[in-house]
Amino acid sequence: MRIILTPELENLVDRKIQSGRYNSPSEVVREALLLLKREDDLKKLQIEELRREVQKGIDAIRQGNSKTYDSADEMIESIISEARAEFDARKINGK
């Protein structure tokens, strides 16, 4: 595999190697790809969690246990806010 980097990225790789943390460009690229994978995995988990929270809201509406909102935007913001709060609480508690 051959990878072509911009001069700016080449300088970044060189600086990482000069820092002593990495021994080769391959190590820097591997670490960067692992970080990218972790970020993708985290985004996937966040989307799944948001979908679960939206489903909770839908279920509550169907059961008549829903809150009332003045607008769709207010409802969406409330759902997202509650989902983020629950996600953050789970992240802090290690769940």
FENQUI-V640873 format. One record per helix or strand. SS is the DSSP state (H for helix, E for strand). FROM is the first residue (numbers start at 0). TO is the last residue. Records with the same first field share a line. If there is no record, write none. Layout:
SS->FROM-TO, FROM-TO
//
This chain:
H->6-17, 24-61, 71-92
//
